[in-house]
């Protein structure tokens, strides 16, 4: 596959409507939301398991994506 990194990023954004970084973040947060709804893990365990090591960043990104805090998603 003879494609430069910048060209690949451009094509992904063109096709998906978001950057690869945003796409990965969205996937991680969607996975985290599913895990929190199952109620088997704490918020910090979920954040770590989806590859986010900063709990404050996780909470901020989660609220931005879903409009609620992770701890509230775990209660539902």
Residue pairs with C-beta under 8 A, 6 or more apart in sequence:
3 11
8 20
9 19
9 20
12 19
12 20
12 23
13 19
13 20
16 23
18 26
25 61
26 65
28 50
28 51
28 52
29 50
29 61
29 62
29 65
29 66
31 50
32 46
32 47
32 49
32 50
32 52
32 58
32 62
32 70
33 62
33 66
33 73
35 41
35 46
35 49
35 50
36 43
36 46
36 70
36 73
36 74
37 73
37 74
37 76
39 74
41 49
43 55
43 58
43 59
43 70
43 71
43 74
44 55
46 70
47 53
47 54
47 55
47 58
47 70
52 58
52 61
58 70
59 69
59 70
62 68
62 69
62 70
62 73
63 69
63 70
66 73
